[in-house]
């Protein structure tokens, strides 16, 4: 018997995913566990493994489609099996979700690229409204119409069930340009008003009174706004960081660190080792040592309880083209510097290739965010749940520093800002941790004590 395959949650925070590539086509055999397609989640591109065995009878959604968890994406069964009953209930050839939708409108999946060929043209010549008065339209079409002051009610939709897509809005805007140009033409005093001009003070064909003649201003050309659809990753980043910022009461602790001794130590390590140690690996190592002495810094708020984590898992924020991801180096408190560097190098590379597994970018008990490579001197960062603190690291730069004898010396200085969740970390606790971390960075031998 044919089996429906639904979009699954491929990451802990996934609500929607984009089918980027089908690895199996209609008519191909598939075994349970085979990779059926690739899905872009909120964090990475993941493999979707088929839960069924048989032949791919129908690929319900094309490549580039964004589907919610629970949407039908494919049908697998025996060769030649009749599946018309499984998809006949939806005019757009997209079956409904397992749970009944509360909306009166038929469920229509929005695709990343909307073109007239993506949908079945509606033969109506008038705009179509649903029984509730809602005009069927895609989010991109609505945004484009809003930006250009175009009422959706005046647009004829060519999508499924008369839905208005981006191409329909662009077509309507193009049709309005000649009329707008005619209306914007300058009209001389005493001349008849052209029939195409709507100046609102006289009927066409009548002269314009000199005392009330309007002076029309030609439309000014300006660059068009670019409407960028929100990716799943960007949507989840916005959701999680908004929740963190407005749920966790943030406060910030800042100080300067003289990095000269640490830089000299790094030079000696790299001169003796085949593995070149980065500043980020050193920061992770010394942060882990400081966290051992201040376990409340890597604790989590759970409403009625605070969980103090036994293992130190440190995440490092990594920039991607469409957002941020935080690969996590596990058990940093029990790893040596070289091991941390090797783990970090592998994780960062796969993060940039969108190849991380969910367990590799979730659950950090402490996070480091560094913008020093961009020349940023100092900044504050939003806490990355479930952690209760994040360390913002600025650029290392030469600065004059006053010495104990009031003399000035040029030192390599780096600014650190610790963002803390006040529900978990009191001010004195955060300050003590940051002070100890500075002491270790300025005098690396202290980490051995």
Secondary structure, DSSP 8 states (H G I E B T S, - for coil): --EEEE----STT-SEEEEEEESS-TT-EE-TTSEEEEEE-SSSEEEEE-SS-EEEEEE-S-TTBEEETT-EEEEEESTT---HHHHTT-TTS----SS--SSSS-----BSS--GGGS-----SS--B-TTS-B-B-HHHHHHHHHTT--GGG----SGGG-B-HHHHHHHHHHHHHHHHHHTS---TTSB--TT---SSS-TTSB--GGG-------------------HHHHHHHHHHHHHHHHS-EEEEEEEEE-HHHHHHHHHHHHH-SS---HHHHHHHHHHHHHHH-GGGGEEE-SS-EEE-SS--EEEEEEETTEEEEEEE--GGG--HHHHHHHHHHHHHHHHTT---GGGTS--SEEEEE-GGGT---------TT-SEEEEE---EEEEEE-TTS-EEEEEEEEEEEEEETTT--HHHHHHHHHHHHHHHHSGGGGG-
